[in-house]
Structure formats: structure tokens, C-alpha cells
Amino acid sequence: MKSIATHLAPAAIGHYSQAVLMNDILFVSGQLGIDPSTGNMAEGFEAQANLVFQHIRAILEAAGMGMSHVVKASVFLDDMNDFGQLNEIYGRQFSAPFPAREAIQVACLPKNGLVEISVIAMR
């Protein structure tokens, strides 16, 4: 097992890795819309969601992978009313065949984020 990290995504805010590579499978921890240079949460859902995907892409690249390697995404939303906007942003990140996915509304996300996404990628 190998820990994967990049300065292009926020540092872990707890006892976990940005991602862990096991054999040819990469498990990317949940990413929030935090600006890694300031540590501040971006303003608004769209800005946060775009940053989340920017972080995911950077972590994948640090592991020698890209968005086409993602096989599963887990989406956590502060408000399910943001699902339509999420779906539009998500659709620009991937091409067919799309990864498997679930989207769940949660009571609260770390740092009062509006969206958090984790992915599993495979070589």
C-alpha cells in the first residue's frame, strides 16, 4: 500500500491520506472545495464542485492516472437541490462509459462544505 499526495489538493485535515494506491486500485479520499493555497472554502456550490474535481484530477495525476481511470464516485451533498447543478458539472468531467455513482444528502460536511466527492480509480 502506498500513500499518494500532491500540493495541488488540500492537505488531509485528519488522520488519513489524500489517496492510497493498492496494487492497481487508487482510493481517493473525499475532496472538498477548499483552495489549497489559502485553506479557505470556495464561495458557492459551483466553485466548490469545480475545485473538488480539480483536486481529484491532481491526485489522480500524482498516481499516474486520469479521470478515465475512475470506476466509482461517491457524492455527498449538503442539499439535494444542488443535484442538477452537480450533474451538469460532473458530466463535463467524465465521458462514456461513466463511472458508477451514488449521490447522498448528508446533514453536514467538514468545514460546512456544500459537496464532497471520493472516487475509486483503476489502471
Rosetta silent file (secondary structure, phi, psi, omega in degrees, C-alpha in Angstrom):
SEQUENCE: MKSIATHLAPAAIGHYSQAVLMNDILFVSGQLGIDPSTGNMAEGFEAQANLVFQHIRAILEAAGMGMSHVVKASVFLDDMNDFGQLNEIYGRQFSAPFPAREAIQVACLPKNGLVEISVIAMR
SCORE:     score description
SCORE:     0.000 S_00000001
   1 L     0.000  135.325 -178.014    0.000    0.000    0.000 S_00000001
   2 E  -129.452  132.816  176.290    1.332    3.435   -0.989 S_00000001
   3 E   -80.327  137.971  178.070    0.105    6.865    0.084 S_00000001
   4 E  -116.179  132.611  179.567   -0.428    9.375   -2.742 S_00000001
   5 L  -147.724  151.835  175.343   -0.326   13.118   -2.088 S_00000001
   6 L  -144.442  147.134  176.576    0.004   16.355   -4.029 S_00000001
   7 L   -75.293   -7.701 -179.820    0.291   20.000   -3.010 S_00000001
   8 L   -82.025   -2.382  175.333   -2.300   20.756   -5.742 S_00000001
   9 L  -128.118  155.258 -179.054   -5.043   19.417   -3.451 S_00000001
  10 L   -60.381  142.969  174.822   -5.742   20.374    0.183 S_00000001
  11 L   -63.968  152.270  177.856   -3.732   18.538    2.796 S_00000001
  12 L   -57.855  139.536  179.044   -5.658   15.996    4.832 S_00000001
  13 L  -101.114   21.959  179.515   -7.493   17.599    7.771 S_00000001
  14 L  -163.568 -162.842 -178.332   -7.289   14.433    9.825 S_00000001
  15 L   -90.334   73.517  177.896   -5.512   11.106   10.110 S_00000001
  16 L  -157.304  166.571  177.757   -5.899    9.919    6.505 S_00000001
  17 L   -97.195  153.712  172.381   -4.160   10.093    3.144 S_00000001
  18 L   -57.616  -39.593  177.041   -5.327   12.115    0.143 S_00000001
  19 E  -158.389  158.503  176.548   -5.290    8.746   -1.624 S_00000001
  20 E  -130.765  130.374  177.509   -3.988    5.227   -1.198 S_00000001
  21 E  -102.811  123.587  178.630   -2.754    3.031   -4.049 S_00000001
  22 E  -127.229  113.200 -172.434   -3.143   -0.696   -3.531 S_00000001
  23 L    56.734 -118.786  179.999   -1.934   -2.802   -6.440 S_00000001
  24 L  -108.450   18.234 -178.772   -3.599   -1.037   -9.404 S_00000001
  25 E  -113.842  128.727  179.555   -6.533    0.441   -7.455 S_00000001
  26 E  -108.932  126.221  177.730   -6.484    4.038   -6.198 S_00000001
  27 E  -107.748  108.900 -178.012   -8.807    5.062   -3.373 S_00000001
  28 E   -95.559  124.187  178.609   -9.148    8.862   -3.294 S_00000001
  29 E   -63.399  159.434  178.986  -10.405   10.339   -0.027 S_00000001
  30 E   -55.295  130.793 -179.557  -13.354   12.709   -0.063 S_00000001
  31 E  -108.631  138.280  178.749  -12.390   16.057   -1.557 S_00000001
  32 E  -109.927  166.451  179.845  -13.921   19.366   -0.543 S_00000001
  33 L   -82.114   54.839 -178.762  -13.997   22.705   -2.348 S_00000001
  34 E   -99.788  134.409  174.089  -11.063   24.100   -0.384 S_00000001
  35 L   -74.760  115.543 -175.511   -8.473   26.339   -2.014 S_00000001
  36 L   -65.088  -22.217 -179.073   -5.211   24.510   -1.211 S_00000001
  37 L   -80.005  -27.299 -178.626   -3.196   27.751   -1.210 S_00000001
  38 L  -111.379  -23.355 -174.787   -5.359   29.505    1.405 S_00000001
  39 L    80.238    5.134 -179.216   -7.140   26.668    3.186 S_00000001
  40 L   -94.263  147.599  176.320  -10.427   28.538    2.692 S_00000001
  41 E   -74.044  137.448  176.794  -13.637   27.040    1.341 S_00000001
  42 L   -66.006  155.838  179.901  -14.666   28.439   -2.049 S_00000001
  43 L   -86.937  122.604  173.373  -17.830   30.555   -2.171 S_00000001
  44 L    89.996  158.002 -174.517  -20.901   28.830   -3.622 S_00000001
  45 H   -64.223  -48.516 -176.432  -21.745   25.384   -4.895 S_00000001
  46 H   -60.296  -45.382  179.381  -20.360   25.681   -8.428 S_00000001
  47 H   -62.244  -41.830  178.715  -16.986   26.994   -7.256 S_00000001
  48 H   -65.266  -45.724 -178.455  -16.725   24.236   -4.638 S_00000001
  49 H   -62.793  -42.180  178.774  -17.705   21.483   -7.072 S_00000001
  50 H   -63.137  -40.208  176.572  -15.198   22.685   -9.668 S_00000001
  51 H   -64.941  -39.722  178.226  -12.431   22.740   -7.040 S_00000001
  52 H   -55.815  -48.694 -179.058  -13.385   19.237   -5.903 S_00000001
  53 H   -69.022  -32.699  175.272  -12.869   17.908   -9.419 S_00000001
  54 H   -61.551  -42.322  178.903   -9.649   19.914   -9.783 S_00000001
  55 H   -66.409  -45.056  179.903   -8.346   18.199   -6.622 S_00000001
  56 H   -59.049  -46.953 -179.875   -9.452   14.752   -7.771 S_00000001
  57 H   -59.250  -43.923 -179.296   -7.748   15.259  -11.133 S_00000001
  58 H   -63.506  -41.221  179.312   -4.497   16.404   -9.423 S_00000001
  59 H   -66.959  -43.334  176.940   -4.472   13.382   -7.098 S_00000001
  60 H   -58.638  -45.265 -179.970   -5.140   11.008   -9.985 S_00000001
  61 H   -63.205  -36.278  177.226   -2.274   12.589  -11.939 S_00000001
  62 H   -63.104  -24.145  178.457    0.028   12.205   -8.926 S_00000001
  63 L   -97.066    5.430 -179.419   -0.727    8.476   -9.143 S_00000001
  64 L    77.013   27.353 -179.259   -0.135    8.373  -12.911 S_00000001
  65 L  -126.528  177.184  176.747   -3.839    8.174  -13.731 S_00000001
  66 L  -140.533 -177.710 -177.345   -6.551   10.370  -15.177 S_00000001
  67 H   -60.877  -27.417  179.693  -10.317   10.831  -14.986 S_00000001
  68 H   -69.009  -13.039  178.005  -10.815    7.945  -17.443 S_00000001
  69 H   -86.073  -10.829 -177.171   -9.476    5.589  -14.761 S_00000001
  70 E   -71.890  126.626  179.319  -12.300    6.415  -12.321 S_00000001
  71 E  -109.348  -17.851 -176.450  -14.682    3.467  -11.914 S_00000001
  72 E  -151.638  136.140  175.521  -16.728    4.667   -8.913 S_00000001
  73 E  -128.903  138.660  174.419  -17.663    8.028   -7.413 S_00000001
  74 E  -116.389  121.607 -175.589  -19.376    8.756   -4.119 S_00000001
  75 E  -113.026  129.440  177.956  -21.025   12.185   -3.936 S_00000001
  76 E  -119.435  121.749 -176.830  -22.131   13.780   -0.679 S_00000001
  77 E  -113.277  140.113  173.562  -24.321   16.872   -0.919 S_00000001
  78 L   -71.634  -28.962 -177.161  -25.294   19.333    1.782 S_00000001
  79 L  -146.099  117.199 -178.056  -28.528   19.970   -0.160 S_00000001
  80 H   -62.533  -16.022  175.516  -30.068   17.597   -2.717 S_00000001
  81 H   -65.948  -14.570  176.893  -31.454   20.662   -4.505 S_00000001
  82 H   -86.767    0.605 -175.141  -27.889   21.092   -5.850 S_00000001
  83 H   -59.348  -42.833 -179.349  -28.081   17.714   -7.618 S_00000001
  84 H   -60.387  -46.013  179.286  -28.973   19.178  -11.031 S_00000001
  85 H   -65.911  -40.140  176.584  -26.035   21.576  -10.964 S_00000001
  86 H   -59.110  -45.907 -176.487  -23.769   18.795   -9.710 S_00000001
  87 H   -60.771  -38.200  177.604  -24.887   16.542  -12.549 S_00000001
  88 H   -64.878  -47.286 -179.594  -24.000   19.213  -15.131 S_00000001
  89 H   -65.522  -43.706  179.587  -20.540   19.776  -13.646 S_00000001
  90 H   -59.135  -43.912 -177.876  -19.991   16.023  -13.191 S_00000001
  91 H   -62.413  -25.407  177.528  -20.960   15.370  -16.816 S_00000001
  92 H   -80.262  -13.515 -176.666  -18.175   17.681  -18.017 S_00000001
  93 H   -89.556  -26.282 -172.485  -15.572   15.690  -16.062 S_00000001
  94 L  -126.327  160.192  172.056  -16.217   12.239  -17.492 S_00000001
  95 L  -127.086  163.861 -178.051  -17.066   10.607  -20.788 S_00000001
  96 L   -64.097  144.249   -3.806  -18.886    7.366  -21.505 S_00000001
  97 L   -75.218  131.199 -177.062  -18.748    4.832  -20.097 S_00000001
  98 L   -73.053  150.491  176.766  -19.389    6.891  -16.972 S_00000001
  99 L   -64.215  155.150  169.999  -18.232    5.675  -13.538 S_00000001
 100 E   -64.091  152.709 -174.872  -20.731    4.087  -11.185 S_00000001
 101 E  -158.246  150.482  163.457  -22.007    6.675   -8.710 S_00000001
 102 E  -130.543  153.310  176.295  -24.271    7.438   -5.799 S_00000001
 103 E  -129.964  126.094 -173.533  -25.313   10.858   -4.551 S_00000001
 104 E  -129.127  136.279  171.768  -26.411   11.247   -0.952 S_00000001
 105 E   -86.377  133.501 -178.896  -27.651   14.241    1.020 S_00000001
 106 L  -119.439  163.948 -178.280  -25.941   14.490    4.385 S_00000001
 107 L   -71.139  -37.111 -177.364  -26.626   16.544    7.494 S_00000001
 108 L  -163.731  143.780  175.789  -23.270   18.333    7.467 S_00000001
 109 L  -111.624  158.761  177.874  -19.901   18.156    5.705 S_00000001
 110 H   -53.853  144.378  179.915  -16.495   19.088    7.133 S_00000001
 111 H    54.911   24.598 -179.044  -15.855   22.855    7.223 S_00000001
 112 H    57.044   35.462  176.912  -19.537   23.291    6.264 S_00000001
 113 L   -62.985  160.618  178.855  -18.773   22.289    2.685 S_00000001
 114 L   -98.880  -21.184 -179.878  -21.575   22.021    0.146 S_00000001
 115 E  -152.669  141.351  174.142  -20.195   18.986   -1.726 S_00000001
 116 E  -137.220  135.918 -178.842  -17.647   16.247   -1.071 S_00000001
 117 E  -134.396  132.976  171.353  -16.658   13.575   -3.582 S_00000001
 118 E  -117.410  153.566  179.888  -14.487   10.490   -3.232 S_00000001
 119 E  -137.502  159.637  170.366  -13.503    8.205   -6.100 S_00000001
 120 E  -120.793  129.941 -179.624  -12.017    4.813   -6.801 S_00000001
 121 E  -124.998  154.844 -177.025   -9.794    4.521   -9.880 S_00000001
 122 E  -139.699  137.548  175.978   -8.181    1.535  -11.534 S_00000001
 123 L   -76.228    0.000    0.000   -5.339    1.128  -14.021 S_00000001
